[in-house]
Amino acid sequence: MCELYVKADPILYESRSRSLRIRGVVTTLRLENQFWDILGEIAEADGMTTNQLITRLYEEVMDFRGEVLNFASFLRVSCTRYLSQRRAQVPELSVVRSNAG
């Protein structure tokens, strides 16, 4: 079982920082490359850029919860939830609300 994990390409768990503007404030997020890849996949499925997706997720979690204590961890959990939905073959994979609602 461990071979599945220990044979992972080290580039996947290497961290990378990206700067983006959220609510008018430039911020830097540091995530492992694997999570950036998953966020890119989610964004593409939703017809957005990765930065647009991250901004939308931030706005939605702030609207819903009023705060987010660790946004990077929130994004990692969002990625794992997306993968769980995909694995379960849920018809709707979008992790953000549609603009119609």
C-alpha positions in Angstrom: 0.0 0.0 0.0 2.7 2.5 0.9 4.2 2.3 -2.6 1.2 4.2 -3.9 2.3 7.1 -1.7 6.1 6.9 -1.5 6.5 6.6 -5.2 4.7 9.9 -5.8 6.7 12.4 -7.9 8.3 14.8 -5.5 7.2 17.7 -7.7 3.6 17.0 -6.6 4.3 17.7 -3.0 6.6 20.6 -3.6 5.0 23.9 -2.5 4.5 26.8 -4.8 3.3 30.3 -4.0 1.0 32.4 -6.1 -0.1 36.0 -5.6 -3.6 37.0 -6.4 -6.0 39.8 -5.6 -9.0 39.0 -3.4 -11.5 41.8 -2.6 -8.9 44.3 -3.7 -6.1 43.0 -1.5 -3.1 41.3 -3.0 -2.4 38.1 -1.1 -0.1 35.1 -1.5 -1.2 31.5 -1.2 1.2 28.6 -0.8 0.0 25.2 -1.7 1.5 22.0 -3.0 1.7 21.6 -6.7 -0.9 18.7 -6.6 -3.4 21.1 -5.1 -2.7 23.8 -7.7 -3.3 21.2 -10.4 -6.7 20.1 -8.9 -7.8 23.7 -8.5 -6.9 24.2 -12.1 -9.0 21.2 -13.1 -12.0 22.5 -11.0 -11.6 26.0 -12.5 -11.5 24.6 -16.1 -14.7 22.5 -15.4 -16.4 25.7 -14.2 -15.2 27.8 -17.1 -12.9 30.0 -15.0 -9.3 30.7 -14.3 -7.7 29.3 -11.2 -7.5 32.8 -9.7 -11.2 33.5 -10.5 -12.1 30.2 -8.8 -10.1 30.9 -5.7 -11.6 34.4 -5.5 -15.1 33.0 -5.8 -14.5 30.3 -3.2 -13.1 33.0 -0.8 -16.2 35.2 -1.3 -18.6 32.3 -0.9 -17.0 31.0 2.3 -16.9 34.5 3.7 -20.6 35.0 2.9 -21.5 31.7 4.4 -19.2 31.6 7.5 -18.2 35.3 7.9 -14.6 34.2 8.4 -12.0 31.7 7.2 -9.2 31.0 9.7 -6.9 29.1 7.3 -7.8 29.7 3.7 -5.0 27.4 2.3 -6.4 24.5 4.3 -9.9 25.3 3.2 -8.7 25.1 -0.4 -7.0 21.7 0.2 -10.2 20.4 1.8 -12.2 21.8 -1.2 -9.9 19.8 -3.5 -10.3 16.6 -1.6 -14.1 17.1 -1.5 -14.1 17.6 -5.3 -12.1 14.4 -5.8 -14.5 12.5 -3.5 -17.5 13.9 -5.6 -15.8 12.9 -8.8 -15.0 9.4 -7.5 -18.7 9.0 -6.5 -19.6 10.2 -10.0 -21.9 12.9 -8.8 -23.4 14.5 -11.8 -22.8 18.1 -10.7 -19.0 18.6 -10.0 -19.1 22.4 -9.6 -17.8 23.5 -6.2 -19.2 27.0 -6.6 -22.8 28.3 -6.9 -24.0 29.0 -10.3 -24.7 32.7 -11.1 -28.3 31.7 -11.8 -29.1 31.1 -8.1 
